[in-house]
């Protein structure tokens, strides 16, 4: 009985202390201040573990990383991702530099993640990081094109990245557009 009361008292004290902290306003939630080291570790470890667990059932399609997919992924990446994550020869823009936590430079960290994990993050986003979920707005094929590009970024030069963004012969016809009037 004494142990039960002691545990109950401890739980009440923890809840009261936690509530006092939450409502005190002591925690600085501005994007210009860093998380405490223990908070940063807890959040990043939780995110990494969650992504790895949820991506286990994701299987890349055959040849998802072919040159045509990388080319298509480069266009999407440049439009949707480079402003926060940077690209070869391109620093993140003002939004990416203002986010906290800071978005990873994918050209440096893409090798740390499997294709399935990159796909899962791209499709589902990550709460409270600024990483949106593109799954609701893009097809799986479009997302795999992005993954193909992201996985190549660590070995890509600025010139190679820029070349991927250049229009190719027949691109307008492939995308159903014509410049003839």
Protein Blocks (a to p, Z undefined) as FASTA:
>chain_A
ZZmmmmmmmmmmmmmmmmmmmmnomaccbfkbccdfklmmmmmmmmmmmmmmmmmmpccd
ehklgmklmmmmmmmmmmmmmmmnopehiacdfklmmpccddddfklmmmmpcfklmmmm
mmnopghklpacfklmpcfklmmmmmmmmmmmmmccfklmmmmmpccehklmmnopafbZ
Z
